[in-house]
Structures are given as C-alpha cells and as structure tokens.
Amino acid sequence: MTVEFDFTDRVAVVTGACGALGSAVAESFADAGATVAACDIVDIEDDDALLDPRENIDFYQADFTDEDAVRETMEAIADDHSGIDFLLNIAGTWRGGDPIEETDESQFDMLFAVNLKTMFLASKHALPHLQDSEGSIVSVSARSGLEGGEGDGIYRSTKASVRILTETIAEENLGTVRANCVMPSVLDTPMNREMMTPKDEWVDPADVAEVMQFLCSDAASVTSGAAVPVYGEA
C-alpha cells in the first residue's frame, strides 16, 4: 500500500536539517508540497551537510541553543512565509561510553543543550505561530529513553526529557496544537555505519520521515501526546 500526503501551502520548520534524519524529513515534506524552512547550525553548503539545495526548501542558518537566534529565526520564517504550520524537532546527537562517575560535566551540558534545549527553544518560539495555524509539533525522542542503560545514561535522560516535554506541550495546547514524538532505535545513517557494523534491522531515515508526515497530517487529528515507536526490528 502506498500512502501519499499533500502539504501544499503548508510551512514546515525542520531543525537539524543538514543531518541524516533532518535532511530526510526536509526532503519528504518538500516532496509532499510543503514549503520547508530548513534550519541548522551547519551551513547547507558545508561538506558535512547532507541536505541538497532545492526548490521549496529555504535554508536558515542558526544555533538553536541560543534563544535570541531561535526567536529571530522563527520570526523571520513566519514573516517570510506568512506563518508556520509544522515544527519538526530533529536537532540532536549521541554521546556515550562512560559510566556516570567518569562522565565529564561538559558532555552533560552539551547533550542537554543539543538534544533538549533546542527542542524547548524551537517549540517555545514556534508555538505562537502554531497556535494561530492550529499546527503540529513532532520531536525526536529515542527508544533508549524508555529506560536506563549502561554507558549512555545522559543521552537517555535527554531523550526521556524530550518525551515528557512533548506530553506537556500536548496537554497545554489541547484542541489547538498537537505535539507528538517518535522513538527511533538505530538509524541507517553514514555516522552509524562508521561507528558500528551495519545490520539489516536498521531503519531508513526516510521511513521515519513518513511517520512524522502522518503525525502532522489530518489522518492523525486525534493523536497528541504520543510517543510513537519507529524502530521496526532494530
């Protein structure tokens, strides 16, 4: 069965848009007709950027751990495109390998800044526009955020916090803005292929992007505050 979504005349903000999952999400929403405001601290022209410039994707370079930058970026996007309909909080990273007593404070600060603060600030400054459009937020939590685990407890804590903040936004905006999150496990990305031996069970970022499209669509109009597994067999 083939499912297609039509987001013509809708505006989708994607954070972390130059990464593997972010670029897949940006491209999928653009393919569905949305105008995509692709945001990242990494320039789209950078060698590490995985997002290719294309029609109906406008790039906004900003540090989403900086509140002034986030406020200015959201205002610019809303002014440029007469509003915001969807916010896809993709910005994030993984670090692990050390037990808590050996984990540097700088790693704690970095992970909470990149994984949680970006989601908080983007949501905070997009919400007034999303309330006007009765739009949707979809953020990225993680399967590992459902429980503690050895070696990457700080990362797990950030992703558990994304889920709780998602539920909070959903409760605070009942009937106006829907907020959900997805929970991947291991995604089939270039970085993961460098760090680990690839497995058939790994999930393609494009498949996660389809679920995020569904959560923004009218088909999910009664779904808010959900944490949706997107790890298949991974």
RADA-V706336 format. One record per residue. N is the residue number from 1. RES is the residue in three letters. PSI is psi in whole degrees, 0 to 359 (999 if undefined). Layout:
n=N res=RES psi=PSI
n=N res=RES psi=PSI
//
This chain:
n=1 res=MET psi=132
n=2 res=THR psi=131
n=3 res=VAL psi=131
n=4 res=GLU psi=142
n=5 res=PHE psi=146
n=6 res=ASP psi=108
n=7 res=PHE psi=30
n=8 res=THR psi=136
n=9 res=ASP psi=13
n=10 res=ARG psi=153
n=11 res=VAL psi=121
n=12 res=ALA psi=123
n=13 res=VAL psi=128
n=14 res=VAL psi=118
n=15 res=THR psi=156
n=16 res=GLY psi=34
n=17 res=ALA psi=346
n=18 res=CYS psi=356
n=19 res=GLY psi=181
n=20 res=ALA psi=309
n=21 res=LEU psi=317
n=22 res=GLY psi=318
n=23 res=SER psi=323
n=24 res=ALA psi=319
n=25 res=VAL psi=314
n=26 res=ALA psi=315
n=27 res=GLU psi=324
n=28 res=SER psi=319
n=29 res=PHE psi=323
n=30 res=ALA psi=319
n=31 res=ASP psi=331
n=32 res=ALA psi=6
n=33 res=GLY psi=356
n=34 res=ALA psi=153
n=35 res=THR psi=122
n=36 res=VAL psi=125
n=37 res=ALA psi=99
n=38 res=ALA psi=123
n=39 res=CYS psi=138
n=40 res=ASP psi=154
n=41 res=ILE psi=335
n=42 res=VAL psi=132
n=43 res=ASP psi=143
n=44 res=ILE psi=338
n=45 res=GLU psi=355
n=46 res=ASP psi=148
n=47 res=ASP psi=333
n=48 res=ASP psi=350
n=49 res=ALA psi=132
n=50 res=LEU psi=356
n=51 res=LEU psi=126
n=52 res=ASP psi=137
n=53 res=PRO psi=139
n=54 res=ARG psi=170
n=55 res=GLU psi=144
n=56 res=ASN psi=23
n=57 res=ILE psi=115
n=58 res=ASP psi=131
n=59 res=PHE psi=135
n=60 res=TYR psi=113
n=61 res=GLN psi=125
n=62 res=ALA psi=152
n=63 res=ASP psi=109
n=64 res=PHE psi=9
n=65 res=THR psi=358
n=66 res=ASP psi=114
n=67 res=GLU psi=319
n=68 res=ASP psi=319
n=69 res=ALA psi=320
n=70 res=VAL psi=315
n=71 res=ARG psi=311
n=72 res=GLU psi=321
n=73 res=THR psi=314
n=74 res=MET psi=320
n=75 res=GLU psi=319
n=76 res=ALA psi=317
n=77 res=ILE psi=313
n=78 res=ALA psi=321
n=79 res=ASP psi=317
n=80 res=ASP psi=326
n=81 res=HIS psi=13
n=82 res=SER psi=37
n=83 res=GLY psi=179
n=84 res=ILE psi=133
n=85 res=ASP psi=324
n=86 res=PHE psi=143
n=87 res=LEU psi=121
n=88 res=LEU psi=105
n=89 res=ASN psi=95
n=90 res=ILE psi=333
n=91 res=ALA psi=130
n=92 res=GLY psi=170
n=93 res=THR psi=170
n=94 res=TRP psi=138
n=95 res=ARG psi=148
n=96 res=GLY psi=193
n=97 res=GLY psi=343
n=98 res=ASP psi=143
n=99 res=PRO psi=164
n=100 res=ILE psi=316
n=101 res=GLU psi=348
n=102 res=GLU psi=6
n=103 res=THR psi=127
n=104 res=ASP psi=145
n=105 res=GLU psi=326
n=106 res=SER psi=326
n=107 res=GLN psi=320
n=108 res=PHE psi=309
n=109 res=ASP psi=317
n=110 res=MET psi=315
n=111 res=LEU psi=318
n=112 res=PHE psi=328
n=113 res=ALA psi=311
n=114 res=VAL psi=320
n=115 res=ASN psi=327
n=116 res=LEU psi=314
n=117 res=LYS psi=322
n=118 res=THR psi=319
n=119 res=MET psi=318
n=120 res=PHE psi=310
n=121 res=LEU psi=318
n=122 res=ALA psi=316
n=123 res=SER psi=315
n=124 res=LYS psi=313
n=125 res=HIS psi=347
n=126 res=ALA psi=333
n=127 res=LEU psi=317
n=128 res=PRO psi=323
n=129 res=HIS psi=321
n=130 res=LEU psi=327
n=131 res=GLN psi=324
n=132 res=ASP psi=322
n=133 res=SER psi=356
n=134 res=GLU psi=54
n=135 res=GLY psi=201
n=136 res=SER psi=149
n=137 res=ILE psi=134
n=138 res=VAL psi=124
n=139 res=SER psi=169
n=140 res=VAL psi=110
n=141 res=SER psi=214
n=142 res=ALA psi=150
n=143 res=ARG psi=321
n=144 res=SER psi=346
n=145 res=GLY psi=0
n=146 res=LEU psi=347
n=147 res=GLU psi=163
n=148 res=GLY psi=164
n=149 res=GLY psi=161
n=150 res=GLU psi=128
n=151 res=GLY psi=338
n=152 res=ASP psi=41
n=153 res=GLY psi=326
n=154 res=ILE psi=316
n=155 res=TYR psi=312
n=156 res=ARG psi=321
n=157 res=SER psi=321
n=158 res=THR psi=320
n=159 res=LYS psi=329
n=160 res=ALA psi=323
n=161 res=SER psi=324
n=162 res=VAL psi=318
n=163 res=ARG psi=315
n=164 res=ILE psi=319
n=165 res=LEU psi=324
n=166 res=THR psi=313
n=167 res=GLU psi=323
n=168 res=THR psi=313
n=169 res=ILE psi=319
n=170 res=ALA psi=315
n=171 res=GLU psi=320
n=172 res=GLU psi=344
n=173 res=ASN psi=31
n=174 res=LEU psi=129
n=175 res=GLY psi=358
n=176 res=THR psi=299
n=177 res=VAL psi=127
n=178 res=ARG psi=137
n=179 res=ALA psi=126
n=180 res=ASN psi=168
n=181 res=CYS psi=159
n=182 res=VAL psi=152
n=183 res=MET psi=91
n=184 res=PRO psi=164
n=185 res=SER psi=248
n=186 res=VAL psi=123
n=187 res=LEU psi=150
n=188 res=ASP psi=86
n=189 res=THR psi=159
n=190 res=PRO psi=320
n=191 res=MET psi=317
n=192 res=ASN psi=327
n=193 res=ARG psi=332
n=194 res=GLU psi=325
n=195 res=MET psi=333
n=196 res=MET psi=165
n=197 res=THR psi=122
n=198 res=PRO psi=145
n=199 res=LYS psi=150
n=200 res=ASP psi=335
n=201 res=GLU psi=347
n=202 res=TRP psi=146
n=203 res=VAL psi=135
n=204 res=ASP psi=131
n=205 res=PRO psi=329
n=206 res=ALA psi=328
n=207 res=ASP psi=323
n=208 res=VAL psi=320
n=209 res=ALA psi=323
n=210 res=GLU psi=321
n=211 res=VAL psi=322
n=212 res=MET psi=324
n=213 res=GLN psi=313
n=214 res=PHE psi=316
n=215 res=LEU psi=339
n=216 res=CYS psi=349
n=217 res=SER psi=168
n=218 res=ASP psi=340
n=219 res=ALA psi=339
n=220 res=ALA psi=29
n=221 res=SER psi=338
n=222 res=VAL psi=14
n=223 res=THR psi=116
n=224 res=SER psi=142
n=225 res=GLY psi=14
n=226 res=ALA psi=150
n=227 res=ALA psi=108
n=228 res=VAL psi=120
n=229 res=PRO psi=134
n=230 res=VAL psi=39
n=231 res=TYR psi=2
n=232 res=GLY psi=241
n=233 res=GLU psi=5
n=234 res=ALA psi=999
//
